[in-house]
């Protein structure tokens, strides 16, 4: 029933002009995966070194 509202291109539910994105707690419930921790950020980086360098550049942290 909810699959008709799921927008796979944006990974969210679309109801008319309103987009809804599940929270971490809702993903935990939907996926039945209790090990997801709400206080941690999850990211899938294809190239971890490039990702870290960009993150350091954005935050102003230097390599030491």
PDB file with one MODEL, atoms N, CA, C and O in Angstrom:
MODEL        1
ATOM      1  N   UNK A   1       0.820  -1.191   0.000  1.00  0.00           N
ATOM      2  CA  UNK A   1       0.000   0.000   0.000  1.00  0.00           C
ATOM      3  C   UNK A   1       0.866   1.257   0.000  1.00  0.00           C
ATOM      4  O   UNK A   1       0.590   2.192  -0.753  1.00  0.00           O
ATOM      5  N   UNK A   2       1.917   1.296   0.839  1.00  0.00           N
ATOM      6  CA  UNK A   2       2.780   2.472   0.879  1.00  0.00           C
ATOM      7  C   UNK A   2       3.736   2.533  -0.305  1.00  0.00           C
ATOM      8  O   UNK A   2       4.302   3.588  -0.592  1.00  0.00           O
ATOM      9  N   UNK A   3       3.922   1.400  -0.999  1.00  0.00           N
ATOM     10  CA  UNK A   3       4.857   1.392  -2.121  1.00  0.00           C
ATOM     11  C   UNK A   3       4.430   2.327  -3.237  1.00  0.00           C
ATOM     12  O   UNK A   3       5.278   2.815  -3.983  1.00  0.00           O
ATOM     13  N   UNK A   4       3.140   2.588  -3.371  1.00  0.00           N
ATOM     14  CA  UNK A   4       2.685   3.503  -4.418  1.00  0.00           C
ATOM     15  C   UNK A   4       3.103   4.939  -4.130  1.00  0.00           C
ATOM     16  O   UNK A   4       3.129   5.762  -5.045  1.00  0.00           O
ATOM     17  N   UNK A   5       3.432   5.261  -2.881  1.00  0.00           N
ATOM     18  CA  UNK A   5       3.861   6.602  -2.504  1.00  0.00           C
ATOM     19  C   UNK A   5       5.379   6.732  -2.405  1.00  0.00           C
ATOM     20  O   UNK A   5       5.893   7.839  -2.250  1.00  0.00           O
ATOM     21  N   UNK A   6       6.105   5.608  -2.493  1.00  0.00           N
ATOM     22  CA  UNK A   6       7.556   5.641  -2.345  1.00  0.00           C
ATOM     23  C   UNK A   6       8.189   6.164  -3.631  1.00  0.00           C
ATOM     24  O   UNK A   6       7.933   5.641  -4.715  1.00  0.00           O
ATOM     25  N   UNK A   7       9.011   7.192  -3.505  1.00  0.00           N
ATOM     26  CA  UNK A   7       9.732   7.766  -4.632  1.00  0.00           C
ATOM     27  C   UNK A   7      11.164   7.256  -4.548  1.00  0.00           C
ATOM     28  O   UNK A   7      11.968   7.779  -3.777  1.00  0.00           O
ATOM     29  N   UNK A   8      11.481   6.239  -5.337  1.00  0.00           N
ATOM     30  CA  UNK A   8      12.804   5.618  -5.241  1.00  0.00           C
ATOM     31  C   UNK A   8      13.918   6.542  -5.727  1.00  0.00           C
ATOM     32  O   UNK A   8      15.064   6.395  -5.300  1.00  0.00           O
ATOM     33  N   UNK A   9      13.607   7.483  -6.604  1.00  0.00           N
ATOM     34  CA  UNK A   9      14.626   8.422  -7.083  1.00  0.00           C
ATOM     35  C   UNK A   9      15.120   9.325  -5.959  1.00  0.00           C
ATOM     36  O   UNK A   9      16.297   9.683  -5.924  1.00  0.00           O
ATOM     37  N   UNK A  10      14.227   9.695  -5.036  1.00  0.00           N
ATOM     38  CA  UNK A  10      14.582  10.586  -3.930  1.00  0.00           C
ATOM     39  C   UNK A  10      14.630   9.878  -2.579  1.00  0.00           C
ATOM     40  O   UNK A  10      14.933  10.508  -1.565  1.00  0.00           O
ATOM     41  N   UNK A  11      14.337   8.581  -2.552  1.00  0.00           N
ATOM     42  CA  UNK A  11      14.315   7.790  -1.317  1.00  0.00           C
ATOM     43  C   UNK A  11      13.439   8.428  -0.248  1.00  0.00           C
ATOM     44  O   UNK A  11      13.859   8.610   0.895  1.00  0.00           O
ATOM     45  N   UNK A  12      12.218   8.765  -0.640  1.00  0.00           N
ATOM     46  CA  UNK A  12      11.270   9.356   0.302  1.00  0.00           C
ATOM     47  C   UNK A  12       9.849   9.014  -0.137  1.00  0.00           C
ATOM     48  O   UNK A  12       9.627   8.549  -1.256  1.00  0.00           O
ATOM     49  N   UNK A  13       8.899   9.249   0.750  1.00  0.00           N
ATOM     50  CA  UNK A  13       7.492   9.091   0.415  1.00  0.00           C
ATOM     51  C   UNK A  13       6.977  10.420  -0.117  1.00  0.00           C
ATOM     52  O   UNK A  13       7.287  11.471   0.443  1.00  0.00           O
ATOM     53  N   UNK A  14       6.189  10.386  -1.199  1.00  0.00           N
ATOM     54  CA  UNK A  14       5.647  11.602  -1.791  1.00  0.00           C
ATOM     55  C   UNK A  14       4.129  11.534  -1.767  1.00  0.00           C
ATOM     56  O   UNK A  14       3.526  10.609  -2.312  1.00  0.00           O
ATOM     57  N   UNK A  15       3.521  12.526  -1.126  1.00  0.00           N
ATOM     58  CA  UNK A  15       2.067  12.653  -1.058  1.00  0.00           C
ATOM     59  C   UNK A  15       1.704  13.992  -1.682  1.00  0.00           C
ATOM     60  O   UNK A  15       1.725  15.020  -1.004  1.00  0.00           O
ATOM     61  N   UNK A  16       1.371  13.988  -2.968  1.00  0.00           N
ATOM     62  CA  UNK A  16       1.098  15.245  -3.657  1.00  0.00           C
ATOM     63  C   UNK A  16       2.375  16.063  -3.740  1.00  0.00           C
ATOM     64  O   UNK A  16       3.351  15.635  -4.357  1.00  0.00           O
ATOM     65  N   UNK A  17       2.373  17.241  -3.120  1.00  0.00           N
ATOM     66  CA  UNK A  17       3.554  18.105  -3.126  1.00  0.00           C
ATOM     67  C   UNK A  17       4.352  18.008  -1.828  1.00  0.00           C
ATOM     68  O   UNK A  17       5.255  18.811  -1.591  1.00  0.00           O
ATOM     69  N   UNK A  18       4.025  17.031  -0.990  1.00  0.00           N
ATOM     70  CA  UNK A  18       4.692  16.867   0.301  1.00  0.00           C
ATOM     71  C   UNK A  18       5.588  15.631   0.252  1.00  0.00           C
ATOM     72  O   UNK A  18       5.140  14.545  -0.115  1.00  0.00           O
ATOM     73  N   UNK A  19       6.856  15.804   0.625  1.00  0.00           N
ATOM     74  CA  UNK A  19       7.804  14.696   0.707  1.00  0.00           C
ATOM     75  C   UNK A  19       8.074  14.380   2.169  1.00  0.00           C
ATOM     76  O   UNK A  19       8.315  15.282   2.971  1.00  0.00           O
ATOM     77  N   UNK A  20       8.034  13.103   2.514  1.00  0.00           N
ATOM     78  CA  UNK A  20       8.304  12.664   3.881  1.00  0.00           C
ATOM     79  C   UNK A  20       9.453  11.668   3.867  1.00  0.00           C
ATOM     80  O   UNK A  20       9.458  10.718   3.085  1.00  0.00           O
ATOM     81  N   UNK A  21      10.420  11.895   4.736  1.00  0.00           N
ATOM     82  CA  UNK A  21      11.567  11.004   4.851  1.00  0.00           C
ATOM     83  C   UNK A  21      11.533  10.363   6.232  1.00  0.00           C
ATOM     84  O   UNK A  21      11.436  11.070   7.235  1.00  0.00           O
ATOM     85  N   UNK A  22      11.614   9.029   6.302  1.00  0.00           N
ATOM     86  CA  UNK A  22      11.604   8.372   7.613  1.00  0.00           C
ATOM     87  C   UNK A  22      12.801   8.786   8.467  1.00  0.00           C
ATOM     88  O   UNK A  22      13.888   9.038   7.946  1.00  0.00           O
ATOM     89  N   UNK A  23      12.591   8.853   9.774  1.00  0.00           N
ATOM     90  CA  UNK A  23      13.679   9.135  10.711  1.00  0.00           C
ATOM     91  C   UNK A  23      14.462   7.852  10.954  1.00  0.00           C
ATOM     92  O   UNK A  23      14.038   6.775  10.534  1.00  0.00           O
ATOM     93  N   UNK A  24      15.592   7.959  11.625  1.00  0.00           N
ATOM     94  CA  UNK A  24      16.402   6.782  11.933  1.00  0.00           C
ATOM     95  C   UNK A  24      15.585   5.782  12.744  1.00  0.00           C
ATOM     96  O   UNK A  24      15.657   4.577  12.507  1.00  0.00           O
ATOM     97  N   UNK A  25      14.805   6.286  13.702  1.00  0.00           N
ATOM     98  CA  UNK A  25      13.973   5.394  14.522  1.00  0.00           C
ATOM     99  C   UNK A  25      12.939   4.669  13.666  1.00  0.00           C
ATOM    100  O   UNK A  25      12.667   3.489  13.890  1.00  0.00           O
ATOM    101  N   UNK A  26      12.366   5.361  12.694  1.00  0.00           N
ATOM    102  CA  UNK A  26      11.377   4.725  11.817  1.00  0.00           C
ATOM    103  C   UNK A  26      12.029   3.700  10.902  1.00  0.00           C
ATOM    104  O   UNK A  26      11.450   2.643  10.651  1.00  0.00           O
ATOM    105  N   UNK A  27      13.237   3.997  10.395  1.00  0.00           N
ATOM    106  CA  UNK A  27      13.965   3.012   9.595  1.00  0.00           C
ATOM    107  C   UNK A  27      14.257   1.769  10.426  1.00  0.00           C
ATOM    108  O   UNK A  27      14.130   0.649   9.930  1.00  0.00           O
ATOM    109  N   UNK A  28      14.644   1.952  11.678  1.00  0.00           N
ATOM    110  CA  UNK A  28      14.916   0.825  12.564  1.00  0.00           C
ATOM    111  C   UNK A  28      13.692  -0.070  12.676  1.00  0.00           C
ATOM    112  O   UNK A  28      13.805  -1.294  12.615  1.00  0.00           O
ATOM    113  N   UNK A  29      12.525   0.537  12.838  1.00  0.00           N
ATOM    114  CA  UNK A  29      11.280  -0.220  12.953  1.00  0.00           C
ATOM    115  C   UNK A  29      10.907  -0.874  11.630  1.00  0.00           C
ATOM    116  O   UNK A  29      10.548  -2.051  11.601  1.00  0.00           O
ATOM    117  N   UNK A  30      10.991  -0.122  10.532  1.00  0.00           N
ATOM    118  CA  UNK A  30      10.618  -0.655   9.220  1.00  0.00           C
ATOM    119  C   UNK A  30      11.509  -1.812   8.788  1.00  0.00           C
ATOM    120  O   UNK A  30      11.033  -2.786   8.205  1.00  0.00           O
ATOM    121  N   UNK A  31      12.800  -1.701   9.076  1.00  0.00           N
ATOM    122  CA  UNK A  31      13.755  -2.717   8.647  1.00  0.00           C
ATOM    123  C   UNK A  31      13.948  -3.833   9.659  1.00  0.00           C
ATOM    124  O   UNK A  31      14.638  -4.814   9.382  1.00  0.00           O
ATOM    125  N   UNK A  32      13.339  -3.687  10.840  1.00  0.00           N
ATOM    126  CA  UNK A  32      13.503  -4.669  11.918  1.00  0.00           C
ATOM    127  C   UNK A  32      14.987  -4.884  12.217  1.00  0.00           C
ATOM    128  O   UNK A  32      15.437  -6.015  12.399  1.00  0.00           O
ATOM    129  N   UNK A  33      15.742  -3.780  12.266  1.00  0.00           N
ATOM    130  CA  UNK A  33      17.178  -3.834  12.522  1.00  0.00           C
ATOM    131  C   UNK A  33      17.494  -2.926  13.699  1.00  0.00           C
ATOM    132  O   UNK A  33      17.767  -1.742  13.503  1.00  0.00           O
ATOM    133  N   UNK A  34      17.464  -3.457  14.921  1.00  0.00           N
ATOM    134  CA  UNK A  34      17.619  -2.630  16.123  1.00  0.00           C
ATOM    135  C   UNK A  34      19.033  -2.114  16.377  1.00  0.00           C
ATOM    136  O   UNK A  34      19.223  -1.302  17.283  1.00  0.00           O
ATOM    137  N   UNK A  35      20.026  -2.554  15.613  1.00  0.00           N
ATOM    138  CA  UNK A  35      21.407  -2.158  15.894  1.00  0.00           C
ATOM    139  C   UNK A  35      21.764  -0.784  15.330  1.00  0.00           C
ATOM    140  O   UNK A  35      22.859  -0.287  15.593  1.00  0.00           O
ATOM    141  N   UNK A  36      20.873  -0.157  14.563  1.00  0.00           N
ATOM    142  CA  UNK A  36      21.122   1.196  14.071  1.00  0.00           C
ATOM    143  C   UNK A  36      21.093   2.132  15.262  1.00  0.00           C
ATOM    144  O   UNK A  36      20.155   2.096  16.059  1.00  0.00           O
ATOM    145  N   UNK A  37      22.103   2.964  15.392  1.00  0.00           N
ATOM    146  CA  UNK A  37      22.188   3.871  16.533  1.00  0.00           C
ATOM    147  C   UNK A  37      21.818   5.280  16.087  1.00  0.00           C
ATOM    148  O   UNK A  37      22.434   5.831  15.174  1.00  0.00           O
ATOM    149  N   UNK A  38      20.820   5.854  16.725  1.00  0.00           N
ATOM    150  CA  UNK A  38      20.300   7.166  16.337  1.00  0.00           C
ATOM    151  C   UNK A  38      21.289   8.292  16.583  1.00  0.00           C
ATOM    152  O   UNK A  38      21.180   9.349  15.961  1.00  0.00           O
ATOM    153  N   UNK A  39      22.252   8.094  17.473  1.00  0.00           N
ATOM    154  CA  UNK A  39      23.188   9.173  17.787  1.00  0.00           C
ATOM    155  C   UNK A  39      24.437   9.160  16.908  1.00  0.00           C
ATOM    156  O   UNK A  39      25.377   9.911  17.165  1.00  0.00           O
ATOM    157  N   UNK A  40      24.460   8.316  15.874  1.00  0.00           N
ATOM    158  CA  UNK A  40      25.600   8.252  14.973  1.00  0.00           C
ATOM    159  C   UNK A  40      25.169   8.635  13.560  1.00  0.00           C
ATOM    160  O   UNK A  40      24.038   8.372  13.153  1.00  0.00           O
ATOM    161  N   UNK A  41      26.069   9.250  12.831  1.00  0.00           N
ATOM    162  CA  UNK A  41      25.797   9.600  11.433  1.00  0.00           C
ATOM    163  C   UNK A  41      26.269   8.449  10.553  1.00  0.00           C
ATOM    164  O   UNK A  41      27.356   7.907  10.754  1.00  0.00           O
ATOM    165  N   UNK A  42      25.455   8.086   9.591  1.00  0.00           N
ATOM    166  CA  UNK A  42      25.798   7.008   8.677  1.00  0.00           C
ATOM    167  C   UNK A  42      26.025   7.589   7.295  1.00  0.00           C
ATOM    168  O   UNK A  42      25.234   8.403   6.819  1.00  0.00           O
ATOM    169  N   UNK A  43      27.097   7.176   6.657  1.00  0.00           N
ATOM    170  CA  UNK A  43      27.426   7.669   5.333  1.00  0.00           C
ATOM    171  C   UNK A  43      28.081   6.550   4.544  1.00  0.00           C
ATOM    172  O   UNK A  43      28.848   5.756   5.089  1.00  0.00           O
ATOM    173  N   UNK A  44      27.774   6.494   3.263  1.00  0.00           N
ATOM    174  CA  UNK A  44      28.419   5.525   2.390  1.00  0.00           C
ATOM    175  C   UNK A  44      29.336   6.314   1.466  1.00  0.00           C
ATOM    176  O   UNK A  44      28.872   6.960   0.527  1.00  0.00           O
ATOM    177  N   UNK A  45      30.604   6.262   1.725  1.00  0.00           N
ATOM    178  CA  UNK A  45      31.575   6.989   0.916  1.00  0.00           C
ATOM    179  C   UNK A  45      32.262   6.013  -0.028  1.00  0.00           C
ATOM    180  O   UNK A  45      32.819   5.009   0.414  1.00  0.00           O
ATOM    181  N   UNK A  46      32.226   6.302  -1.321  1.00  0.00           N
ATOM    182  CA  UNK A  46      32.865   5.434  -2.304  1.00  0.00           C
ATOM    183  C   UNK A  46      34.385   5.479  -2.135  1.00  0.00           C
ATOM    184  O   UNK A  46      35.051   4.446  -2.205  1.00  0.00           O
ATOM    185  N   UNK A  47      34.921   6.657  -1.915  1.00  0.00           N
ATOM    186  CA  UNK A  47      36.353   6.817  -1.705  1.00  0.00           C
ATOM    187  C   UNK A  47      36.538   7.499  -0.356  1.00  0.00           C
ATOM    188  O   UNK A  47      36.379   8.715  -0.242  1.00  0.00           O
ATOM    189  N   UNK A  48      36.870   6.727   0.651  1.00  0.00           N
ATOM    190  CA  UNK A  48      36.935   7.232   2.024  1.00  0.00           C
ATOM    191  C   UNK A  48      37.969   8.344   2.166  1.00  0.00           C
ATOM    192  O   UNK A  48      37.708   9.336   2.846  1.00  0.00           O
ATOM    193  N   UNK A  49      39.133   8.202   1.542  1.00  0.00           N
ATOM    194  CA  UNK A  49      40.178   9.215   1.660  1.00  0.00           C
ATOM    195  C   UNK A  49      39.710  10.555   1.087  1.00  0.00           C
ATOM    196  O   UNK A  49      39.905  11.597   1.713  1.00  0.00           O
ATOM    197  N   UNK A  50      39.097  10.533  -0.095  1.00  0.00           N
ATOM    198  CA  UNK A  50      38.567  11.758  -0.699  1.00  0.00           C
ATOM    199  C   UNK A  50      37.489  12.360   0.182  1.00  0.00           C
ATOM    200  O   UNK A  50      37.450  13.574   0.380  1.00  0.00           O
ATOM    201  N   UNK A  51      36.615  11.519   0.713  1.00  0.00           N
ATOM    202  CA  UNK A  51      35.547  11.988   1.594  1.00  0.00           C
ATOM    203  C   UNK A  51      36.133  12.671   2.824  1.00  0.00           C
ATOM    204  O   UNK A  51      35.680  13.749   3.208  1.00  0.00           O
ATOM    205  N   UNK A  52      37.137  12.052   3.445  1.00  0.00           N
ATOM    206  CA  UNK A  52      37.755  12.631   4.641  1.00  0.00           C
ATOM    207  C   UNK A  52      38.442  13.958   4.330  1.00  0.00           C
ATOM    208  O   UNK A  52      38.353  14.900   5.117  1.00  0.00           O
ATOM    209  N   UNK A  53      39.122  14.038   3.196  1.00  0.00           N
ATOM    210  CA  UNK A  53      39.789  15.289   2.819  1.00  0.00           C
ATOM    211  C   UNK A  53      38.772  16.404   2.599  1.00  0.00           C
ATOM    212  O   UNK A  53      38.998  17.538   3.021  1.00  0.00           O
ATOM    213  N   UNK A  54      37.658  16.093   1.945  1.00  0.00           N
ATOM    214  CA  UNK A  54      36.616  17.097   1.735  1.00  0.00           C
ATOM    215  C   UNK A  54      35.997  17.525   3.057  1.00  0.00           C
ATOM    216  O   UNK A  54      35.745  18.709   3.278  1.00  0.00           O
ATOM    217  N   UNK A  55      35.755  16.563   3.928  1.00  0.00           N
ATOM    218  CA  UNK A  55      35.178  16.872   5.235  1.00  0.00           C
ATOM    219  C   UNK A  55      36.127  17.751   6.046  1.00  0.00           C
ATOM    220  O   UNK A  55      35.690  18.698   6.700  1.00  0.00           O
ATOM    221  N   UNK A  56      37.416  17.441   6.006  1.00  0.00           N
ATOM    222  CA  UNK A  56      38.402  18.248   6.722  1.00  0.00           C
ATOM    223  C   UNK A  56      38.468  19.654   6.144  1.00  0.00           C
ATOM    224  O   UNK A  56      38.622  20.624   6.887  1.00  0.00           O
ATOM    225  N   UNK A  57      38.355  19.773   4.836  1.00  0.00           N
ATOM    226  CA  UNK A  57      38.370  21.084   4.196  1.00  0.00           C
ATOM    227  C   UNK A  57      37.165  21.917   4.609  1.00  0.00           C
ATOM    228  O   UNK A  57      37.295  23.109   4.887  1.00  0.00           O
ATOM    229  N   UNK A  58      36.004  21.296   4.648  1.00  0.00           N
ATOM    230  CA  UNK A  58      34.771  21.995   5.025  1.00  0.00           C
ATOM    231  C   UNK A  58      34.823  22.459   6.473  1.00  0.00           C
ATOM    232  O   UNK A  58      34.412  23.575   6.793  1.00  0.00           O
ATOM    233  N   UNK A  59      35.333  21.592   7.348  1.00  0.00           N
ATOM    234  CA  UNK A  59      35.349  21.917   8.775  1.00  0.00           C
ATOM    235  C   UNK A  59      36.565  22.739   9.191  1.00  0.00           C
ATOM    236  O   UNK A  59      36.624  23.226  10.320  1.00  0.00           O
ATOM    237  N   UNK A  60      37.536  22.898   8.292  1.00  0.00           N
ATOM    238  CA  UNK A  60      38.722  23.687   8.606  1.00  0.00           C
ATOM    239  C   UNK A  60      39.751  22.948   9.435  1.00  0.00           C
ATOM    240  O   UNK A  60      40.627  23.575  10.031  1.00  0.00           O
ATOM    241  N   UNK A  61      39.664  21.627   9.485  1.00  0.00           N
ATOM    242  CA  UNK A  61      40.623  20.811  10.234  1.00  0.00           C
ATOM    243  C   UNK A  61      41.798  20.488   9.315  1.00  0.00           C
ATOM    244  O   UNK A  61      41.599  20.136   8.152  1.00  0.00           O
ATOM    245  N   UNK A  62      43.012  20.607   9.827  1.00  0.00           N
ATOM    246  CA  UNK A  62      44.190  20.294   9.021  1.00  0.00           C
ATOM    247  C   UNK A  62      44.688  18.890   9.336  1.00  0.00           C
ATOM    248  O   UNK A  62      44.422  18.352  10.411  1.00  0.00           O
ATOM    249  N   UNK A  63      45.423  18.295   8.376  1.00  0.00           N
ATOM    250  CA  UNK A  63      46.007  16.963   8.591  1.00  0.00           C
ATOM    251  C   UNK A  63      47.206  17.090   9.517  1.00  0.00           C
ATOM    252  O   UNK A  63      48.149  17.824   9.222  1.00  0.00           O
ATOM    253  N   UNK A  64      47.170  16.383  10.626  1.00  0.00           N
ATOM    254  CA  UNK A  64      48.293  16.417  11.560  1.00  0.00           C
ATOM    255  C   UNK A  64      48.575  15.046  12.076  1.00  0.00           C
ATOM    256  O   UNK A  64      49.490  14.865  12.879  1.00  0.00           O
TER     257      UNK A  64
ENDMDL
END
